[in-house]
Amino acid sequence: MPHIPVHPSAEKRHRQNLKRAERNRVVRTRARTLAKTAAETIATSTDEAKAQEALKQATKVLYKAISSGTMHRNTVRRKVARLSASLHRKFGKKA
């Protein structure tokens, strides 16, 4: 059964919650998509610069998701750490 607020303040709170949920869904979807794209790019690409750029874009969007309160900071940090570890495993340090 859908939520049916009775008081005016509850109606307003319900409207706000719906707007915020939609905004959070958009941010979360974009962050997950870019993280997945970066992982695929790192796995399949032979060009290190292209893989680093994909990682940079994903990192930027993921950290913005933290600042907006959409995603938890430890979740984002774990995702970024795994992506960068896979990048370093594939291309390694060249000295």
CYANA upper distance limits for C-alpha pairs under 8 A (distance plus 0.5 A):
  5 PRO  CA     10 ALA  CA      5.93
  5 PRO  CA     11 GLU  CA      5.75
  5 PRO  CA     14 HIS  CA      7.86
  6 VAL  CA     10 ALA  CA      7.10
  6 VAL  CA     11 GLU  CA      7.39
  7 HIS  CA     11 GLU  CA      6.77
  8 PRO  CA     12 LYS  CA      6.77
  9 SER  CA     13 ARG  CA      6.63
 10 ALA  CA     14 HIS  CA      6.55
 11 GLU  CA     15 ARG  CA      6.83
 12 LYS  CA     16 GLN  CA      6.71
 13 ARG  CA     17 ASN  CA      6.60
 14 HIS  CA     18 LEU  CA      6.77
 15 ARG  CA     19 LYS  CA      6.85
 16 GLN  CA     20 ARG  CA      6.64
 17 ASN  CA     21 ALA  CA      6.45
 18 LEU  CA     22 GLU  CA      6.77
 19 LYS  CA     23 ARG  CA      6.75
 20 ARG  CA     24 ASN  CA      6.48
 21 ALA  CA     25 ARG  CA      6.56
 22 GLU  CA     26 VAL  CA      6.87
 23 ARG  CA     27 VAL  CA      6.90
 24 ASN  CA     28 ARG  CA      6.47
 24 ASN  CA     70 THR  CA      6.02
 25 ARG  CA     29 THR  CA      6.45
 26 VAL  CA     30 ARG  CA      6.70
 27 VAL  CA     31 ALA  CA      6.67
 27 VAL  CA     65 ALA  CA      6.96
 27 VAL  CA     70 THR  CA      7.65
 28 ARG  CA     32 ARG  CA      6.63
 28 ARG  CA     65 ALA  CA      7.52
 28 ARG  CA     70 THR  CA      7.22
 28 ARG  CA     71 MET  CA      7.64
 29 THR  CA     33 THR  CA      6.54
 30 ARG  CA     34 LEU  CA      6.63
 30 ARG  CA     61 VAL  CA      8.22
 31 ALA  CA     35 ALA  CA      6.62
 31 ALA  CA     58 ALA  CA      7.27
 31 ALA  CA     61 VAL  CA      6.21
 31 ALA  CA     62 LEU  CA      5.91
 31 ALA  CA     65 ALA  CA      7.77
 32 ARG  CA     36 LYS  CA      6.62
 33 THR  CA     37 THR  CA      6.58
 34 LEU  CA     38 ALA  CA      6.47
 34 LEU  CA     54 ALA  CA      8.40
 34 LEU  CA     57 GLN  CA      7.88
 34 LEU  CA     58 ALA  CA      5.60
 34 LEU  CA     61 VAL  CA      8.31
 35 ALA  CA     39 ALA  CA      6.71
 35 ALA  CA     55 LEU  CA      8.23
 35 ALA  CA     58 ALA  CA      5.79
 35 ALA  CA     59 THR  CA      8.37
 35 ALA  CA     62 LEU  CA      8.50
 35 ALA  CA     79 LYS  CA      8.21
 35 ALA  CA     83 LEU  CA      8.41
 36 LYS  CA     40 GLU  CA      6.75
 37 THR  CA     41 THR  CA      6.54
 37 THR  CA     54 ALA  CA      7.96
 38 ALA  CA     42 ILE  CA      6.54
 38 ALA  CA     51 ALA  CA      7.52
 38 ALA  CA     54 ALA  CA      5.42
 38 ALA  CA     55 LEU  CA      5.97
 38 ALA  CA     58 ALA  CA      7.03
 38 ALA  CA     83 LEU  CA      8.03
 39 ALA  CA     43 ALA  CA      6.64
 39 ALA  CA     55 LEU  CA      8.48
 39 ALA  CA     83 LEU  CA      6.82
 40 GLU  CA     44 THR  CA      6.53
 41 THR  CA     45 SER  CA      5.87
 41 THR  CA     50 LYS  CA      8.23
 41 THR  CA     51 ALA  CA      6.26
 41 THR  CA     54 ALA  CA      7.47
 42 ILE  CA     51 ALA  CA      5.50
 42 ILE  CA     52 GLN  CA      8.46
 42 ILE  CA     54 ALA  CA      8.38
 42 ILE  CA     86 SER  CA      7.78
 42 ILE  CA     87 LEU  CA      6.51
 42 ILE  CA     90 LYS  CA      8.25
 43 ALA  CA     86 SER  CA      8.45
 43 ALA  CA     90 LYS  CA      8.30
 45 SER  CA     50 LYS  CA      7.90
 45 SER  CA     51 ALA  CA      7.10
 47 ASP  CA     51 ALA  CA      7.01
 48 GLU  CA     52 GLN  CA      6.61
 48 GLU  CA     91 PHE  CA      7.28
 49 ALA  CA     53 GLU  CA      6.65
 50 LYS  CA     54 ALA  CA      6.82
 51 ALA  CA     55 LEU  CA      6.76
 51 ALA  CA     87 LEU  CA      7.84
 52 GLN  CA     56 LYS  CA      6.58
 52 GLN  CA     87 LEU  CA      8.10
 53 GLU  CA     57 GLN  CA      6.74
 54 ALA  CA     58 ALA  CA      6.72
 55 LEU  CA     59 THR  CA      6.49
 55 LEU  CA     83 LEU  CA      7.55
 55 LEU  CA     84 SER  CA      7.67
 56 LYS  CA     60 LYS  CA      6.67
 57 GLN  CA     61 VAL  CA      6.92
 58 ALA  CA     62 LEU  CA      6.54
 59 THR  CA     63 TYR  CA      6.57
 59 THR  CA     80 VAL  CA      6.75
 60 LYS  CA     64 LYS  CA      6.81
 61 VAL  CA     65 ALA  CA      6.82
 62 LEU  CA     66 ILE  CA      7.20
 62 LEU  CA     76 VAL  CA      6.57
 63 TYR  CA     67 SER  CA      7.06
 63 TYR  CA     73 ARG  CA      8.47
 63 TYR  CA     76 VAL  CA      7.44
 64 LYS  CA     68 SER  CA      6.76
 65 ALA  CA     69 GLY  CA      6.79
 65 ALA  CA     70 THR  CA      5.76
 65 ALA  CA     71 MET  CA      6.03
 66 ILE  CA     70 THR  CA      6.53
 66 ILE  CA     71 MET  CA      5.70
 66 ILE  CA     72 HIS  CA      6.54
 66 ILE  CA     73 ARG  CA      6.06
 66 ILE  CA     76 VAL  CA      7.80
 71 MET  CA     75 THR  CA      7.56
 71 MET  CA     76 VAL  CA      7.44
 72 HIS  CA     76 VAL  CA      6.98
 73 ARG  CA     77 ARG  CA      6.58
 74 ASN  CA     78 ARG  CA      6.52
 75 THR  CA     79 LYS  CA      6.82
 76 VAL  CA     80 VAL  CA      6.66
 77 ARG  CA     81 ALA  CA      6.48
 78 ARG  CA     82 ARG  CA      6.66
 79 LYS  CA     83 LEU  CA      6.70
 80 VAL  CA     84 SER  CA      6.58
 81 ALA  CA     85 ALA  CA      6.44
 82 ARG  CA     86 SER  CA      6.66
 83 LEU  CA     87 LEU  CA      6.81
 84 SER  CA     88 HIS  CA      6.66
 85 ALA  CA     89 ARG  CA      6.53
 86 SER  CA     90 LYS  CA      6.65
 87 LEU  CA     91 PHE  CA      6.64
 87 LEU  CA     92 GLY  CA      8.04
 88 HIS  CA     92 GLY  CA      5.12
 88 HIS  CA     93 LYS  CA      7.68
